[in-house]
């Protein structure tokens, strides 16, 4: 997804190999030049420890995001 197509408040789905094992959905809080800060809204229960460690927030490269269903 292009960064120009992302707006604050958008619900997006992402996958980040380094921090989360499974896809998750989140709400955009802040937009950077090539990434976005998301509040993690829903995730696989297996990632619960990772989400807690991240304080329910994650920065994701725009190319790893898509509109949530």
mmCIF file of the N, C-alpha and C atoms, coordinates in Angstrom:
data_MODEL
# 
_entry.id   MODEL 
# 
loop_
_atom_site.group_PDB 
_atom_site.id 
_atom_site.type_symbol 
_atom_site.label_atom_id 
_atom_site.label_alt_id 
_atom_site.label_comp_id 
_atom_site.label_asym_id 
_atom_site.label_entity_id 
_atom_site.label_seq_id 
_atom_site.pdbx_PDB_ins_code 
_atom_site.Cartn_x 
_atom_site.Cartn_y 
_atom_site.Cartn_z 
_atom_site.occupancy 
_atom_site.B_iso_or_equiv 
_atom_site.pdbx_formal_charge 
_atom_site.auth_seq_id 
_atom_site.auth_comp_id 
_atom_site.auth_asym_id 
_atom_site.auth_atom_id 
_atom_site.pdbx_PDB_model_num 
ATOM 1   N N  . UNK A 1 1  ? 0.853   -1.170  0.000  1.00 0.00 ? 1  UNK A N  1 
ATOM 2   C CA . UNK A 1 1  ? 0.000   0.000   0.000  1.00 0.00 ? 1  UNK A CA 1 
ATOM 3   C C  . UNK A 1 1  ? 0.904   1.240   0.000  1.00 0.00 ? 1  UNK A C  1 
ATOM 4   N N  . UNK A 1 2  ? 0.519   2.240   -0.756 1.00 0.00 ? 2  UNK A N  1 
ATOM 5   C CA . UNK A 1 2  ? 1.288   3.480   -0.793 1.00 0.00 ? 2  UNK A CA 1 
ATOM 6   C C  . UNK A 1 2  ? 0.973   4.327   0.432  1.00 0.00 ? 2  UNK A C  1 
ATOM 7   N N  . UNK A 1 3  ? 1.980   5.010   0.941  1.00 0.00 ? 3  UNK A N  1 
ATOM 8   C CA . UNK A 1 3  ? 1.813   5.837   2.127  1.00 0.00 ? 3  UNK A CA 1 
ATOM 9   C C  . UNK A 1 3  ? 0.790   6.950   1.891  1.00 0.00 ? 3  UNK A C  1 
ATOM 10  N N  . UNK A 1 4  ? 0.697   7.426   0.656  1.00 0.00 ? 4  UNK A N  1 
ATOM 11  C CA . UNK A 1 4  ? -0.256  8.498   0.333  1.00 0.00 ? 4  UNK A CA 1 
ATOM 12  C C  . UNK A 1 4  ? -1.708  8.035   0.438  1.00 0.00 ? 4  UNK A C  1 
ATOM 13  N N  . UNK A 1 5  ? -1.943  6.730   0.424  1.00 0.00 ? 5  UNK A N  1 
ATOM 14  C CA . UNK A 1 5  ? -3.304  6.183   0.517  1.00 0.00 ? 5  UNK A CA 1 
ATOM 15  C C  . UNK A 1 5  ? -3.725  5.929   1.965  1.00 0.00 ? 5  UNK A C  1 
ATOM 16  N N  . UNK A 1 6  ? -2.828  6.185   2.904  1.00 0.00 ? 6  UNK A N  1 
ATOM 17  C CA . UNK A 1 6  ? -3.110  5.919   4.311  1.00 0.00 ? 6  UNK A CA 1 
ATOM 18  C C  . UNK A 1 6  ? -3.487  7.212   5.022  1.00 0.00 ? 6  UNK A C  1 
ATOM 19  N N  . UNK A 1 7  ? -4.544  7.151   5.829  1.00 0.00 ? 7  UNK A N  1 
ATOM 20  C CA . UNK A 1 7  ? -5.005  8.306   6.601  1.00 0.00 ? 7  UNK A CA 1 
ATOM 21  C C  . UNK A 1 7  ? -5.125  7.925   8.072  1.00 0.00 ? 7  UNK A C  1 
ATOM 22  N N  . UNK A 1 8  ? -4.953  8.903   8.949  1.00 0.00 ? 8  UNK A N  1 
ATOM 23  C CA . UNK A 1 8  ? -5.149  8.675   10.384 1.00 0.00 ? 8  UNK A CA 1 
ATOM 24  C C  . UNK A 1 8  ? -6.583  8.207   10.602 1.00 0.00 ? 8  UNK A C  1 
ATOM 25  N N  . UNK A 1 9  ? -6.750  7.162   11.402 1.00 0.00 ? 9  UNK A N  1 
ATOM 26  C CA . UNK A 1 9  ? -8.074  6.605   11.670 1.00 0.00 ? 9  UNK A CA 1 
ATOM 27  C C  . UNK A 1 9  ? -8.436  5.418   10.797 1.00 0.00 ? 9  UNK A C  1 
ATOM 28  N N  . UNK A 1 10 ? -7.668  5.160   9.736  1.00 0.00 ? 10 UNK A N  1 
ATOM 29  C CA . UNK A 1 10 ? -7.945  4.012   8.868  1.00 0.00 ? 10 UNK A CA 1 
ATOM 30  C C  . UNK A 1 10 ? -7.752  2.709   9.629  1.00 0.00 ? 10 UNK A C  1 
ATOM 31  N N  . UNK A 1 11 ? -8.594  1.732   9.322  1.00 0.00 ? 11 UNK A N  1 
ATOM 32  C CA . UNK A 1 11 ? -8.436  0.377   9.852  1.00 0.00 ? 11 UNK A CA 1 
ATOM 33  C C  . UNK A 1 11 ? -7.664  -0.417  8.801  1.00 0.00 ? 11 UNK A C  1 
ATOM 34  N N  . UNK A 1 12 ? -6.501  -0.933  9.191  1.00 0.00 ? 12 UNK A N  1 
ATOM 35  C CA . UNK A 1 12 ? -5.638  -1.641  8.255  1.00 0.00 ? 12 UNK A CA 1 
ATOM 36  C C  . UNK A 1 12 ? -5.237  -2.998  8.807  1.00 0.00 ? 12 UNK A C  1 
ATOM 37  N N  . UNK A 1 13 ? -4.897  -3.896  7.880  1.00 0.00 ? 13 UNK A N  1 
ATOM 38  C CA . UNK A 1 13 ? -4.399  -5.209  8.261  1.00 0.00 ? 13 UNK A CA 1 
ATOM 39  C C  . UNK A 1 13 ? -2.920  -5.255  7.925  1.00 0.00 ? 13 UNK A C  1 
ATOM 40  N N  . UNK A 1 14 ? -2.142  -5.833  8.812  1.00 0.00 ? 14 UNK A N  1 
ATOM 41  C CA . UNK A 1 14 ? -0.704  -5.900  8.583  1.00 0.00 ? 14 UNK A CA 1 
ATOM 42  C C  . UNK A 1 14 ? -0.119  -7.225  9.003  1.00 0.00 ? 14 UNK A C  1 
ATOM 43  N N  . UNK A 1 15 ? 1.101   -7.447  8.554  1.00 0.00 ? 15 UNK A N  1 
ATOM 44  C CA . UNK A 1 15 ? 1.860   -8.638  8.944  1.00 0.00 ? 15 UNK A CA 1 
ATOM 45  C C  . UNK A 1 15 ? 3.302   -8.190  9.102  1.00 0.00 ? 15 UNK A C  1 
ATOM 46  N N  . UNK A 1 16 ? 3.861   -8.422  10.292 1.00 0.00 ? 16 UNK A N  1 
ATOM 47  C CA . UNK A 1 16 ? 5.229   -8.027  10.589 1.00 0.00 ? 16 UNK A CA 1 
ATOM 48  C C  . UNK A 1 16 ? 5.960   -9.248  11.131 1.00 0.00 ? 16 UNK A C  1 
ATOM 49  N N  . UNK A 1 17 ? 6.867   -9.789  10.352 1.00 0.00 ? 17 UNK A N  1 
ATOM 50  C CA . UNK A 1 17 ? 7.573   -11.012 10.738 1.00 0.00 ? 17 UNK A CA 1 
ATOM 51  C C  . UNK A 1 17 ? 8.370   -10.864 12.031 1.00 0.00 ? 17 UNK A C  1 
ATOM 52  N N  . UNK A 1 18 ? 8.965   -9.704  12.246 1.00 0.00 ? 18 UNK A N  1 
ATOM 53  C CA . UNK A 1 18 ? 9.867   -9.538  13.389 1.00 0.00 ? 18 UNK A CA 1 
ATOM 54  C C  . UNK A 1 18 ? 9.133   -9.547  14.723 1.00 0.00 ? 18 UNK A C  1 
ATOM 55  N N  . UNK A 1 19 ? 7.951   -8.948  14.795 1.00 0.00 ? 19 UNK A N  1 
ATOM 56  C CA . UNK A 1 19 ? 7.280   -8.752  16.070 1.00 0.00 ? 19 UNK A CA 1 
ATOM 57  C C  . UNK A 1 19 ? 6.012   -9.581  16.272 1.00 0.00 ? 19 UNK A C  1 
ATOM 58  N N  . UNK A 1 20 ? 5.351   -9.954  15.201 1.00 0.00 ? 20 UNK A N  1 
ATOM 59  C CA . UNK A 1 20 ? 4.081   -10.684 15.298 1.00 0.00 ? 20 UNK A CA 1 
ATOM 60  C C  . UNK A 1 20 ? 4.150   -11.888 14.358 1.00 0.00 ? 20 UNK A C  1 
ATOM 61  N N  . UNK A 1 21 ? 3.719   -13.045 14.854 1.00 0.00 ? 21 UNK A N  1 
ATOM 62  C CA . UNK A 1 21 ? 3.764   -14.254 14.038 1.00 0.00 ? 21 UNK A CA 1 
ATOM 63  C C  . UNK A 1 21 ? 2.595   -14.344 13.058 1.00 0.00 ? 21 UNK A C  1 
ATOM 64  N N  . UNK A 1 22 ? 1.485   -13.679 13.385 1.00 0.00 ? 22 UNK A N  1 
ATOM 65  C CA . UNK A 1 22 ? 0.270   -13.781 12.583 1.00 0.00 ? 22 UNK A CA 1 
ATOM 66  C C  . UNK A 1 22 ? -0.213  -12.393 12.169 1.00 0.00 ? 22 UNK A C  1 
ATOM 67  N N  . UNK A 1 23 ? -1.070  -12.321 11.152 1.00 0.00 ? 23 UNK A N  1 
ATOM 68  C CA . UNK A 1 23 ? -1.628  -11.019 10.748 1.00 0.00 ? 23 UNK A CA 1 
ATOM 69  C C  . UNK A 1 23 ? -2.464  -10.403 11.872 1.00 0.00 ? 23 UNK A C  1 
ATOM 70  N N  . UNK A 1 24 ? -2.593  -9.093  11.835 1.00 0.00 ? 24 UNK A N  1 
ATOM 71  C CA . UNK A 1 24 ? -3.352  -8.355  12.845 1.00 0.00 ? 24 UNK A CA 1 
ATOM 72  C C  . UNK A 1 24 ? -4.034  -7.175  12.173 1.00 0.00 ? 24 UNK A C  1 
ATOM 73  N N  . UNK A 1 25 ? -5.001  -6.583  12.841 1.00 0.00 ? 25 UNK A N  1 
ATOM 74  C CA . UNK A 1 25 ? -5.623  -5.358  12.354 1.00 0.00 ? 25 UNK A CA 1 
ATOM 75  C C  . UNK A 1 25 ? -5.401  -4.260  13.384 1.00 0.00 ? 25 UNK A C  1 
ATOM 76  N N  . UNK A 1 26 ? -5.312  -3.037  12.874 1.00 0.00 ? 26 UNK A N  1 
ATOM 77  C CA . UNK A 1 26 ? -5.078  -1.909  13.753 1.00 0.00 ? 26 UNK A CA 1 
ATOM 78  C C  . UNK A 1 26 ? -5.593  -0.618  13.167 1.00 0.00 ? 26 UNK A C  1 
ATOM 79  N N  . UNK A 1 27 ? -5.594  0.412   13.987 1.00 0.00 ? 27 UNK A N  1 
ATOM 80  C CA . UNK A 1 27 ? -6.048  1.742   13.598 1.00 0.00 ? 27 UNK A CA 1 
ATOM 81  C C  . UNK A 1 27 ? -4.838  2.661   13.506 1.00 0.00 ? 27 UNK A C  1 
ATOM 82  N N  . UNK A 1 28 ? -4.751  3.409   12.405 1.00 0.00 ? 28 UNK A N  1 
ATOM 83  C CA . UNK A 1 28 ? -3.616  4.306   12.185 1.00 0.00 ? 28 UNK A CA 1 
ATOM 84  C C  . UNK A 1 28 ? -3.686  5.485   13.161 1.00 0.00 ? 28 UNK A C  1 
ATOM 85  N N  . UNK A 1 29 ? -2.601  5.693   13.900 1.00 0.00 ? 29 UNK A N  1 
ATOM 86  C CA . UNK A 1 29 ? -2.493  6.824   14.824 1.00 0.00 ? 29 UNK A CA 1 
ATOM 87  C C  . UNK A 1 29 ? -1.630  7.939   14.259 1.00 0.00 ? 29 UNK A C  1 
ATOM 88  N N  . UNK A 1 30 ? -0.557  7.556   13.565 1.00 0.00 ? 30 UNK A N  1 
ATOM 89  C CA . UNK A 1 30 ? 0.385   8.546   13.040 1.00 0.00 ? 30 UNK A CA 1 
ATOM 90  C C  . UNK A 1 30 ? 0.996   8.001   11.764 1.00 0.00 ? 30 UNK A C  1 
ATOM 91  N N  . UNK A 1 31 ? 1.290   8.906   10.838 1.00 0.00 ? 31 UNK A N  1 
ATOM 92  C CA . UNK A 1 31 ? 1.866   8.515   9.559  1.00 0.00 ? 31 UNK A CA 1 
ATOM 93  C C  . UNK A 1 31 ? 3.277   9.101   9.451  1.00 0.00 ? 31 UNK A C  1 
ATOM 94  N N  . UNK A 1 32 ? 4.221   8.252   9.067  1.00 0.00 ? 32 UNK A N  1 
ATOM 95  C CA . UNK A 1 32 ? 5.601   8.666   8.842  1.00 0.00 ? 32 UNK A CA 1 
ATOM 96  C C  . UNK A 1 32 ? 5.876   8.642   7.342  1.00 0.00 ? 32 UNK A C  1 
ATOM 97  N N  . UNK A 1 33 ? 7.105   8.877   6.927  1.00 0.00 ? 33 UNK A N  1 
ATOM 98  C CA . UNK A 1 33 ? 7.409   8.962   5.491  1.00 0.00 ? 33 UNK A CA 1 
ATOM 99  C C  . UNK A 1 33 ? 7.205   7.633   4.757  1.00 0.00 ? 33 UNK A C  1 
ATOM 100 N N  . UNK A 1 34 ? 7.519   6.505   5.385  1.00 0.00 ? 34 UNK A N  1 
ATOM 101 C CA . UNK A 1 34 ? 7.360   5.201   4.731  1.00 0.00 ? 34 UNK A CA 1 
ATOM 102 C C  . UNK A 1 34 ? 6.625   4.175   5.583  1.00 0.00 ? 34 UNK A C  1 
ATOM 103 N N  . UNK A 1 35 ? 6.097   4.613   6.726  1.00 0.00 ? 35 UNK A N  1 
ATOM 104 C CA . UNK A 1 35 ? 5.449   3.680   7.645  1.00 0.00 ? 35 UNK A CA 1 
ATOM 105 C C  . UNK A 1 35 ? 4.345   4.383   8.418  1.00 0.00 ? 35 UNK A C  1 
ATOM 106 N N  . UNK A 1 36 ? 3.641   3.596   9.232  1.00 0.00 ? 36 UNK A N  1 
ATOM 107 C CA . UNK A 1 36 ? 2.551   4.145   10.033 1.00 0.00 ? 36 UNK A CA 1 
ATOM 108 C C  . UNK A 1 36 ? 2.563   3.502   11.410 1.00 0.00 ? 36 UNK A C  1 
ATOM 109 N N  . UNK A 1 37 ? 2.177   4.288   12.420 1.00 0.00 ? 37 UNK A N  1 
ATOM 110 C CA . UNK A 1 37 ? 2.023   3.788   13.779 1.00 0.00 ? 37 UNK A CA 1 
ATOM 111 C C  . UNK A 1 37 ? 0.582   3.334   13.934 1.00 0.00 ? 37 UNK A C  1 
ATOM 112 N N  . UNK A 1 38 ? 0.395   2.078   14.324 1.00 0.00 ? 38 UNK A N  1 
ATOM 113 C CA . UNK A 1 38 ? -0.937  1.512   14.499 1.00 0.00 ? 38 UNK A CA 1 
ATOM 114 C C  . UNK A 1 38 ? -1.168  1.109   15.944 1.00 0.00 ? 38 UNK A C  1 
ATOM 115 N N  . UNK A 1 39 ? -2.397  1.304   16.404 1.00 0.00 ? 39 UNK A N  1 
ATOM 116 C CA . UNK A 1 39 ? -2.850  0.702   17.650 1.00 0.00 ? 39 UNK A CA 1 
ATOM 117 C C  . UNK A 1 39 ? -3.415  -0.654  17.264 1.00 0.00 ? 39 UNK A C  1 
ATOM 118 N N  . UNK A 1 40 ? -2.920  -1.705  17.862 1.00 0.00 ? 40 UNK A N  1 
ATOM 119 C CA . UNK A 1 40 ? -3.348  -3.058  17.503 1.00 0.00 ? 40 UNK A CA 1 
ATOM 120 C C  . UNK A 1 40 ? -4.733  -3.320  18.099 1.00 0.00 ? 40 UNK A C  1 
ATOM 121 N N  . UNK A 1 41 ? -5.714  -3.586  17.221 1.00 0.00 ? 41 UNK A N  1 
ATOM 122 C CA . UNK A 1 41 ? -7.102  -3.795  17.647 1.00 0.00 ? 41 UNK A CA 1 
ATOM 123 C C  . UNK A 1 41 ? -7.449  -5.273  17.798 1.00 0.00 ? 41 UNK A C  1 
ATOM 124 N N  . UNK A 1 42 ? -7.074  -6.083  16.828 1.00 0.00 ? 42 UNK A N  1 
ATOM 125 C CA . UNK A 1 42 ? -7.361  -7.513  16.917 1.00 0.00 ? 42 UNK A CA 1 
ATOM 126 C C  . UNK A 1 42 ? -6.164  -8.294  16.390 1.00 0.00 ? 42 UNK A C  1 
ATOM 127 N N  . UNK A 1 43 ? -5.964  -9.466  16.985 1.00 0.00 ? 43 UNK A N  1 
ATOM 128 C CA . UNK A 1 43 ? -4.784  -10.255 16.674 1.00 0.00 ? 43 UNK A CA 1 
ATOM 129 C C  . UNK A 1 43 ? -5.037  -11.702 17.057 1.00 0.00 ? 43 UNK A C  1 
ATOM 130 N N  . UNK A 1 44 ? -4.193  -12.590 16.580 1.00 0.00 ? 44 UNK A N  1 
ATOM 131 C CA . UNK A 1 44 ? -4.277  -14.002 16.915 1.00 0.00 ? 44 UNK A CA 1 
ATOM 132 C C  . UNK A 1 44 ? -3.914  -14.177 18.396 1.00 0.00 ? 44 UNK A C  1 
ATOM 133 N N  . UNK A 1 45 ? -4.667  -14.983 19.128 1.00 0.00 ? 45 UNK A N  1 
ATOM 134 C CA . UNK A 1 45 ? -4.363  -15.190 20.554 1.00 0.00 ? 45 UNK A CA 1 
ATOM 135 C C  . UNK A 1 45 ? -2.929  -15.656 20.813 1.00 0.00 ? 45 UNK A C  1 
ATOM 136 N N  . UNK A 1 46 ? -2.313  -16.316 19.846 1.00 0.00 ? 46 UNK A N  1 
ATOM 137 C CA . UNK A 1 46 ? -0.932  -16.772 20.009 1.00 0.00 ? 46 UNK A CA 1 
ATOM 138 C C  . UNK A 1 46 ? 0.043   -15.593 20.110 1.00 0.00 ? 46 UNK A C  1 
ATOM 139 N N  . UNK A 1 47 ? -0.363  -14.410 19.641 1.00 0.00 ? 47 UNK A N  1 
ATOM 140 C CA . UNK A 1 47 ? 0.481   -13.223 19.683 1.00 0.00 ? 47 UNK A CA 1 
ATOM 141 C C  . UNK A 1 47 ? 0.207   -12.335 20.895 1.00 0.00 ? 47 UNK A C  1 
ATOM 142 N N  . UNK A 1 48 ? -0.590  -12.795 21.837 1.00 0.00 ? 48 UNK A N  1 
ATOM 143 C CA . UNK A 1 48 ? -0.984  -11.970 22.991 1.00 0.00 ? 48 UNK A CA 1 
ATOM 144 C C  . UNK A 1 48 ? 0.222   -11.444 23.766 1.00 0.00 ? 48 UNK A C  1 
ATOM 145 N N  . UNK A 1 49 ? 1.233   -12.282 23.987 1.00 0.00 ? 49 UNK A N  1 
ATOM 146 C CA . UNK A 1 49 ? 2.425   -11.835 24.708 1.00 0.00 ? 49 UNK A CA 1 
ATOM 147 C C  . UNK A 1 49 ? 3.167   -10.750 23.936 1.00 0.00 ? 49 UNK A C  1 
ATOM 148 N N  . UNK A 1 50 ? 3.256   -10.912 22.614 1.00 0.00 ? 50 UNK A N  1 
ATOM 149 C CA . UNK A 1 50 ? 3.930   -9.910  21.774 1.00 0.00 ? 50 UNK A CA 1 
ATOM 150 C C  . UNK A 1 50 ? 3.185   -8.584  21.824 1.00 0.00 ? 50 UNK A C  1 
ATOM 151 N N  . UNK A 1 51 ? 1.869   -8.624  21.751 1.00 0.00 ? 51 UNK A N  1 
ATOM 152 C CA . UNK A 1 51 ? 1.052   -7.401  21.778 1.00 0.00 ? 51 UNK A CA 1 
ATOM 153 C C  . UNK A 1 51 ? 1.239   -6.690  23.112 1.00 0.00 ? 51 UNK A C  1 
ATOM 154 N N  . UNK A 1 52 ? 1.239   -7.438  24.198 1.00 0.00 ? 52 UNK A N  1 
ATOM 155 C CA . UNK A 1 52 ? 1.444   -6.836  25.522 1.00 0.00 ? 52 UNK A CA 1 
ATOM 156 C C  . UNK A 1 52 ? 2.826   -6.191  25.610 1.00 0.00 ? 52 UNK A C  1 
ATOM 157 N N  . UNK A 1 53 ? 3.819   -6.856  25.066 1.00 0.00 ? 53 UNK A N  1 
ATOM 158 C CA . UNK A 1 53 ? 5.193   -6.324  25.076 1.00 0.00 ? 53 UNK A CA 1 
ATOM 159 C C  . UNK A 1 53 ? 5.296   -5.041  24.255 1.00 0.00 ? 53 UNK A C  1 
ATOM 160 N N  . UNK A 1 54 ? 4.498   -4.954  23.191 1.00 0.00 ? 54 UNK A N  1 
ATOM 161 C CA . UNK A 1 54 ? 4.498   -3.774  22.318 1.00 0.00 ? 54 UNK A CA 1 
ATOM 162 C C  . UNK A 1 54 ? 3.564   -2.667  22.826 1.00 0.00 ? 54 UNK A C  1 
ATOM 163 N N  . UNK A 1 55 ? 2.903   -2.904  23.953 1.00 0.00 ? 55 UNK A N  1 
ATOM 164 C CA . UNK A 1 55 ? 1.929   -1.937  24.493 1.00 0.00 ? 55 UNK A CA 1 
ATOM 165 C C  . UNK A 1 55 ? 0.822   -1.610  23.496 1.00 0.00 ? 55 UNK A C  1 
ATOM 166 N N  . UNK A 1 56 ? 0.393   -2.614  22.736 1.00 0.00 ? 56 UNK A N  1 
ATOM 167 C CA . UNK A 1 56 ? -0.694  -2.504  21.748 1.00 0.00 ? 56 UNK A CA 1 
ATOM 168 C C  . UNK A 1 56 ? -0.406  -1.503  20.637 1.00 0.00 ? 56 UNK A C  1 
ATOM 169 N N  . UNK A 1 57 ? 0.859   -1.193  20.386 1.00 0.00 ? 57 UNK A N  1 
ATOM 170 C CA . UNK A 1 57 ? 1.214   -0.268  19.303 1.00 0.00 ? 57 UNK A CA 1 
ATOM 171 C C  . UNK A 1 57 ? 2.363   -0.856  18.509 1.00 0.00 ? 57 UNK A C  1 
ATOM 172 N N  . UNK A 1 58 ? 2.365   -0.570  17.197 1.00 0.00 ? 58 UNK A N  1 
ATOM 173 C CA . UNK A 1 58 ? 3.422   -1.087  16.341 1.00 0.00 ? 58 UNK A CA 1 
ATOM 174 C C  . UNK A 1 58 ? 3.608   -0.157  15.137 1.00 0.00 ? 58 UNK A C  1 
ATOM 175 N N  . UNK A 1 59 ? 4.847   0.012   14.726 1.00 0.00 ? 59 UNK A N  1 
ATOM 176 C CA . UNK A 1 59 ? 5.157   0.770   13.515 1.00 0.00 ? 59 UNK A CA 1 
ATOM 177 C C  . UNK A 1 59 ? 5.341   -0.248  12.396 1.00 0.00 ? 59 UNK A C  1 
ATOM 178 N N  . UNK A 1 60 ? 4.616   -0.034  11.291 1.00 0.00 ? 60 UNK A N  1 
ATOM 179 C CA . UNK A 1 60 ? 4.621   -0.986  10.187 1.00 0.00 ? 60 UNK A CA 1 
ATOM 180 C C  . UNK A 1 60 ? 4.958   -0.265  8.891  1.00 0.00 ? 60 UNK A C  1 
ATOM 181 N N  . UNK A 1 61 ? 5.820   -0.873  8.091  1.00 0.00 ? 61 UNK A N  1 
ATOM 182 C CA . UNK A 1 61 ? 6.137   -0.347  6.769  1.00 0.00 ? 61 UNK A CA 1 
ATOM 183 C C  . UNK A 1 61 ? 4.853   -0.311  5.939  1.00 0.00 ? 61 UNK A C  1 
ATOM 184 N N  . UNK A 1 62 ? 4.641   0.751   5.199  1.00 0.00 ? 62 UNK A N  1 
ATOM 185 C CA . UNK A 1 62 ? 3.411   0.923   4.408  1.00 0.00 ? 62 UNK A CA 1 
ATOM 186 C C  . UNK A 1 62 ? 3.203   -0.226  3.422  1.00 0.00 ? 62 UNK A C  1 
ATOM 187 N N  . UNK A 1 63 ? 4.280   -0.790  2.899  1.00 0.00 ? 63 UNK A N  1 
ATOM 188 C CA . UNK A 1 63 ? 4.156   -1.882  1.927  1.00 0.00 ? 63 UNK A CA 1 
ATOM 189 C C  . UNK A 1 63 ? 3.615   -3.166  2.557  1.00 0.00 ? 63 UNK A C  1 
ATOM 190 N N  . UNK A 1 64 ? 3.648   -3.256  3.874  1.00 0.00 ? 64 UNK A N  1 
ATOM 191 C CA . UNK A 1 64 ? 3.149   -4.445  4.581  1.00 0.00 ? 64 UNK A CA 1 
ATOM 192 C C  . UNK A 1 64 ? 1.703   -4.283  5.042  1.00 0.00 ? 64 UNK A C  1 
ATOM 193 N N  . UNK A 1 65 ? 1.047   -3.197  4.632  1.00 0.00 ? 65 UNK A N  1 
ATOM 194 C CA . UNK A 1 65 ? -0.315  -2.914  5.068  1.00 0.00 ? 65 UNK A CA 1 
ATOM 195 C C  . UNK A 1 65 ? -1.315  -3.034  3.939  1.00 0.00 ? 65 UNK A C  1 
ATOM 196 N N  . UNK A 1 66 ? -2.557  -3.367  4.289  1.00 0.00 ? 66 UNK A N  1 
ATOM 197 C CA . UNK A 1 66 ? -3.659  -3.344  3.332  1.00 0.00 ? 66 UNK A CA 1 
ATOM 198 C C  . UNK A 1 66 ? -4.925  -2.985  4.099  1.00 0.00 ? 66 UNK A C  1 
ATOM 199 N N  . UNK A 1 67 ? -5.945  -2.551  3.390  1.00 0.00 ? 67 UNK A N  1 
ATOM 200 C CA . UNK A 1 67 ? -7.220  -2.187  4.013  1.00 0.00 ? 67 UNK A CA 1 
ATOM 201 C C  . UNK A 1 67 ? -7.803  -3.396  4.714  1.00 0.00 ? 67 UNK A C  1 
ATOM 202 N N  . UNK A 1 68 ? -8.301  -3.189  5.922  1.00 0.00 ? 68 UNK A N  1 
ATOM 203 C CA . UNK A 1 68 ? -8.929  -4.289  6.672  1.00 0.00 ? 68 UNK A CA 1 
ATOM 204 C C  . UNK A 1 68 ? -10.282 -4.606  6.063  1.00 0.00 ? 68 UNK A C  1 
ATOM 205 N N  . UNK A 1 69 ? -10.683 -5.864  6.162  1.00 0.00 ? 69 UNK A N  1 
ATOM 206 C CA . UNK A 1 69 ? -11.957 -6.301  5.594  1.00 0.00 ? 69 UNK A CA 1 
ATOM 207 C C  . UNK A 1 69 ? -13.111 -5.930  6.484  1.00 0.00 ? 69 UNK A C  1 
# 
